[in-house]
Amino acid sequence: MAAFAAAKNGAFTLVVDCPVRLHSGLAVDRGIFIDNSTSVAFTATGKFFVDNMFHPAFVIANSSNIVLTNWNVEWDGVVPIDPNFGGYELAGTFVPSGGITQPAAAFNDLVLTKWLATNRAVVFDPSQGWIKSVWVGGVNPAAVFFITGDSYNIAVTGMKLSVPSTVGADHFMPMAFSLSANWKSSQTVNGKTPATARYQSVPHGLTFSGVTLDGTLMGWQGNVQNTMFENINSRRYADLQDANGANVGGIGKWFPPPHLFYLNYNTAGDPLLFNSNIHFESVLDAGPRLGVARDKGGGDTVSGYALSLKLGCRDCSVDHYGSTRPDGFMDVLPSAGLTVSNVFAAFDSEFLNNVFPAGIRFPSTGYTNVTFENVTLMDTAASTIKGPISNATSTTNARLVFSNVQVIMNRWSGSNLPLPLIAGSTNDISLTFDMTTQLTEVSHLLSGTVSTTLTVNPTVVNLGAVTLLAWQSTGTSGCMAGGLWSGSVGTSGTRAVKIGQSGQSDFDLTCQNAADSASATSQVTTH
């Protein structure tokens, strides 16, 4: 603490060149605050060992111009499956307390609130009701790094956050980085002060570059603006569980479903505090996953999904993102101006007990100008029952675009075709579904008021053999065939076609009405 305090305001670069154990456990007042203009660099022999338990090891609160370079941090603790910790430690004394958020609440109310008052001139006026530092729940303060409020111009480069290589999932760190709104400096706040951008800020101007996580439950969680995540590598991850791999999610599934990234905001709040201008470039969520899924299906309660990316954002992008997380790829939260491109995501719907669509989900409403392009989703399960892309049924959706999006499955065993319902206006959807062991391909196009779906089975035949085409369309007045078949066809139907040429051949189908048209293409290969 003294070393970090001495390095603030650009006094010098603090160099960590040896192993240092920072023991805090349940002691909520033993986290280290990183103040303005602090630079901390690690040499190859530098390492921090931390064991913070539901309070942060490091805090950045209304602080700026911070550079953290080549950190090596190992979290060495055990998160119990029972959320009742029995209390917390403060000033060297254990304070017994009931409830499920004792260390987090004590950190927020007694430590962070005091620090903002003492160091950032925030006056907490209780005359209008309860007022403390902004509460972000009982789990977020468990992060190794807790970044909150008007914190900006922060660079985290070349950092490794890990757990010991020999431990099981019960020893994984609960969260790497927490990002949250808080009261701005130099003001008086009370119980009636609104949570608007006039009084609060979210962290902004952050860069996370070359960060490796190995042994986490949650990676990044919270709310940011003007932030870059680049060259991120996530290795071992899990859900909360005991040493036997049981009680996944904790007793009563109290722990939130973990993600590599979970960036959300209060859609009923001030738009000036929403996630905006966030960019992901070159992310690999490689795993492996330790343990089993928490939701078993059937009569088991559903408590949430541990997909790789859970994101709601304005004017944001995801580019070159890879995931082999069996839990699935992405939950799209309310977003406007979001582009997701150059993605490969493999998952396992059987691992998830066929509970939900694991490729891309739209669990809410409020989607405008959301684009997916050059995306491949692969379900490694032997048989798929849930369509990998969920419905987006709200008529308020506008300009949802799927361009060159391919879904690969071994076998489709669900009812009907695995096509999502994408509602709204001026949407443009181009999806290809390949069922490899069934030798079936489905091409689905939606443009404006017209949709066209063409199925080819089988997609691999001997020369001179027959393949079966099946097509359907909505909102159309007629369809025209092209490629290996041609001429006017009905708006739906089936046809057996003899393949009389070798190599790869295209079957094209364009259906239209007076205003719109949609063209589907499927391919067949002859031996």
N, C-alpha and C positions, 0 to 999 in steps of 0.2 A: 504493500500500500504506500509506503513512504517513497519507494523508488518511482512508482508511477506518478505520485504527486510531484516529485521533484522534476520529472521530465515534461510536465505540462508547459504550455505557452512557448513551445519551441526551445526549451532550455538545452536539450541535447537529445540524441537518439538513444533510447534505452536498449541495450544489447543483452539478450539472454543467451549465455554460452555454456550453461550447465543445467542438469536436471533440478527442478524446483517443485516441491510438493506443496500445493496450496490446499490445506485441509480446512473444510468448512462444515461438511455434513449438514445438519439442520440449523447451523448458526447463521441466521439471516443477515447478520451485520458483518459478515466476513467476505462478501463479494468486493471486488476491486472496481472502483469507478475510474473510467478513462476520461480525462478532462480535455479541454480544448488544446489543439495543436500539439498532440502527443504522437510521437513516432516510436514504435517498438519493433525491433528486428531480431530474429533468431539466427544463430549460427547453426552449423550441422550438429553441434553437440548440445544445443539448447532444447529444453523440453519442459512443459508444465504438466503436472499431474493434478487433476481437480476431481472433487467428489461432491459438488454442490447438489443438495437435495431439495428441489422445488423452490429454490431461489437461485439467482444467477451467480455464476463465477465472475463474470465481467459485465459492467454496466456502462452504457453510453447514453446519457440523458441530457438532451438539449446541448449537445457538444458537437464541435465541428473541427474540420481539418486534422483528421486522425489517419495515420498510416500504420497498418499492421502487416508486416512482411515476413513470410516464411515461418509462421508460427507452427509449432508442433505441440498439440494438446491431446492428452490422453485422459478420458473420463473413466474413473475407477470407482464405481458405485453399483448399487443394486436398487432398482425401483420396486418397492413392494406392490403386490397386487391389491392389497387393502389400501384404499385412499385415506384412511384415518391414520395419520402419522403420530397421533397422540400429543402433538405440540411442536414446539420449536425452541431454539436456543437464542438468547439475546443477552449481550454483555456478559457472556460466560455462564449464564444461568438458564436451565431448562424451564420453559413455561408450559405447563400442561394445558391442553386446549382440545375441545371436541370439534367435530366437523371434518370436512374433507380437504380444506384448503389452508390449513393453519400456517405452514411456512410461507406460502405464496402471499397470503393476506397480510401476515406480519411484515414481510419484506415490503409490500406495497404501502401499507399504512404507516409503518413505524420507521422504515429505512429510506425508501425512495422519496416519500413525501417530505421527510426531514431534509434530505439532501437538496431537493429542489428549492425548498424554503431557504436553506442556508446558503446555497451556492448559486442559485438562479433567480433569487428575489421573487419567488412565487409566494404570495400571501394567501394562505388558506383560511377563509373567513367562515366560521361555522354558524354564523347568525341566521343564515337562510337554509340550514339543513346540513346533512352530512356532506363533507367535502374532503377528498384526499387525492393523491395521484390517481390518474385514470386506471380503473380496474380492468384487466384484460383476461381474467379467469385464473383458475388454480393451476393450469398446466404451463402456460406461456412463461411464467417466471422460472420454470425448471430449465430453461435454455442455458447453455454455456455462455452465450452472448445475448444480452438483453439490450436492444437498441430502441430507444423510445423518444417521442416528442420531436422537437425541432433540432434533430441531429442531421448533419449534412456534411458533404465533402469528406466521405469516409472511404478509404481504399483498403480492402482485405485481399492480399495477394499471396499466392503460394502457400496457403494454410492447409494443414492436415489436422482433422479432428477425428479421433479414433477411440476404440476401446482395446483392452489387451487382446492379443491374437488368439488366446486360448479360451476365452470366456464364451458362455452361451448367451442366448438372446435375453435372458433375465438380467444381464449385466450391460445391456445396450443403453447409450445415453438417451434420455427422453426427448431432447430437442437440441439442435445445434444453435440456431439463430431465431430469436423472437424479435418482431418488428411491430411497433405499436404507436398509436396516437397518444399524445399527452399535452398537458397545459404548457403554453408558451411561457418564456421567461418574463420577468419584470412586470407582473400584473397581479391583481387581486381576483381570486375566484371564490365562488360560494356555491351552495347547493342548487342555485337556480341559473348558474352560468351555462349557456347553451354549448353543446358540443359542435361548434362551427369553426371554420378556418380563421375566424377573427381571434379566437381564444385558444385553439388547439392547432397542432401541426403533426404530420406524420413524417417519419424519416425520409429524406430525399437526397438525391445526388450521391448514391452509394454505388460502389463497384466491388463485386465479388469475382475475382479472377484466379483461375488455377487452384480452386478449392477442392480438396478430396475429403469425403466423409466415409468412414469405415466403422460400422457398428452403431447405427442410429435407429430410433423410432421415427421421430419427425426431423426433417431437415430444416427448412425455413418455413416459418408461419407468421402471418400478420399482414401488414398494410404499409405500402411504400409508394414513392413516386420517383420518377427520373432515375431509374436504377438499372444497372447492367449486371447480368449473371453470365459469365463466359468461362468456357473450359472447366466445367463442373463434372466431377466424377464421384458417383456414389457406389459403394461396394456393399458389404453386408448390411442388411436392414431387417427389421422385424416389427411385430406388434408386441405390446406389453404382454408378458406371460411369466409364469413361475419357472422354477428350475427344471421342472418336468415337462415343460411345454404346454401346460394346462392353464385354465383360467385366462384364455386369450382375451385381451382388452381389459383385464382386471376384473375384480369381483363386481358383477352387475354391468360389465363392459363400460366402466366409468371413464377409461382413458379414450381420448378421441382417436378415430382411425388415422393412422400415420400416413404421411405422404412425403415425397422428397421436397415438393414445393406446395404450400397451401397459402395462397395469397387471396384474401377476401376483403370485403368492406361492407359497411352498413348501407344497404341500398335505400333506406329511409333517411339517411343522414345528409350532411352537406356534400354536394358533388365536388366541392373544392378539396375534400379530403379523400376522394376515391382513389384507388390505384390508377396510375396513369404513367405513360411513357416508360414502361418496363420492357426490357429486352433480354431474351434468353438466346445464347449463341453457343453451340457445341456443348451439349449436355449428354452425359451417358449415365443412365440409371441401370447399372449392370447387375446388382445383387451379388450373391444369391440371397433369397428370402429364407430366414430361419423360422421354423414353426408352421402352424396351420392357420387357415382363415378363421376369423372369429365367428362369422355367421354361417350356420350349418344348413339353412334352408328348412323347408317344412314348417313345423311349429315353432322353430327357434326365432327369437326376437331379432330384428334387423337393426344394427346400430351404426352402419355406415361402411364405407368402402375405402380401401387403402391404395387408391390409384397413385401413379407417379406424380401427376401434375394436376392440381386443383386451382383454377385461376379465374378470377373475374377482373377485368381490366379495361381501360380506355386508351386507345392509341398505343397498342403494345404488339410485340412480335415474339414468336418462338421459331427458331431456325436451327436446323441440324440437331434434332433431339432424338436420342436413342434410348429405348427402354426394353429390358427383358424381365421386368417386374411381373410376376404371374398375376398380381392383383389387377392389372389393367393400366391403361395409358392416361386418360384425361377426363376430368369433370370440368365442363365449361360453365362457369358462373356468369351472372349478368355482365355482358361485355358489349362494347361498341368500338369498332376500329381495331379488331384483333385478327392477326394473320398467323397461322400455324403452318409451317412449311418444312419440307425435307425431313420427314419423320419416319422412323422405323420402330414399331412397337410390337413386341411379342408378349402374349399373355396366355393364361390357361383358365378357361371358364369352368373346367371341372375342378380345379383347385379351389375356385370360388363357389363350389357347390351349385353352380348354375343360378345364382341368386340375382344377378343383374348384368346388363350389357357392359362389357369390360373394355371396349375399344375407346369410344367417345360417348360421353353422356351429357345430356342437357337437363339437369335436375331442377331448373328454375325457369323464369321468363326474363325477357329483357335482352334480346340478342339482335344487334344491328351491325351490319358491315363486318360479319365474322367469316373469315375465309380459311379453308383448309386446302392446301395444294401440295402435290407430290408427297402423299402420305400412304404408307403401307401398314396395315394392321394385320397381325397374324395370330390366330387362335391355335395354340399347339394341342388343345384337347383332341382326343380321338373323335369325339362327336360334339357338335355345338347345338345347344338348345335355345339359348337367348341370342338374338341378333346382336352383333358386336357394336352397332351404332344405335343409340336409343332414339326415341321419338323426340321431336321438338314441336309440340302441338299448339303453342300459342299463336293466335292470328296476329299478334303484335310484332312477331319476328319480321325482320326486313333485311334483304340482301345477304342471306346466308349462301355461301358459295362452297361447293366441293368440286375441286378440279384435280383430275388424275389421282383419285383416292381409290386404293385397291384393298379389298378385304380377302384374306386367304384363310380358309378353313379346311380341315381334313374331310369332314362330312357334316352336312346340315341335316339335323334331325328335328328341327322345330316345325311348327305348323306354318303353312303358306311359304312365302319367300322371306328371306331375312332382311327385308327392306324397311328402312325407317320412314316414319311419317314426318316430313319437314313442312310445317305450315308457315303461313305468312305471305308477304308480298315481295315480288321481284327476286325470288330465290333462283339459284342456278346450281343444280345438283348433278354431278357426274360420278357414279359409283360403279365399280366392278367387283363382283363377288366370285371368287374361284373356290370351288369345292373339289380339292385335288383327288381324293380317293374315289369320288363319284364321277370324275371327269366331266364336271358341269361348270359352266360359266354363265353368270347373270350380269347383264349390263343394264343399268338403270339411270335414266336421264330425266331431269325435271327442269323445265325452263319456263318461267312465268306461270301460265295457266295450263301448260301441257306437260304430261309425263309419258315416257316410253320405257318399256321394260322388255328385253329380249333375252331368252334363255336358250342355250345350246347344250345338248346332251346326246352323245358324248362329245368331248372336245378333241379326243384323239381317236382316229379310226384308220383302218386299212384302206388303201386305194380301192375305190369302187363300192365301199360300204356306205351305210346311210346314217345320217345324224338327224335328230329331231329338233326342230325349232318351235318355240312357243313364245308368243308375244301378247302383250296387252298394253293399252294406253288409256289415258283419261283426258277429258277435255278436248278431244280431237275430232276432226271431221273426216280424216283419211290418213292413210299411211302409204309410204313408197319404199320398196325394197331395193337394195343395191348390193354390189359386190358379187358373191357367188350365187346369189339369187337376185331377181330383178322384177320390176313392174309394180303395179298398184296392188296392194293387199288390204284386207279389212283392218279395222281398228283393234282387233284381237283375233287370235286363232292359233293353229298349229300346222306344221308342215314337215314332212319327211323329205330330206334332200340327199340325193346320192352324190358323193364326193368323187368327181372325175378328174381331179388334178392333184399332183403331189405337192408337198410343202405346206406352207401356212396360208390359209385362205380366210378372208373376212366376210362376215355377214353383216350388212348395214341395214338399219331401219330408221326412217324418218317419219314421224307423225306430226301433224300440224292442225291448227285452226286458222282463222282469219288473222290472228294477231301474233301467235307464237308457234315455234316448232322445236322439237327435241329429237336428236339423232343418237341412236344406240349402235354400238359395234361389238360383236363377239367374234371369236376366232376359232377355227378348227385346224388341227394338224394331222396330216396323213403320213403314214410310214411308207 
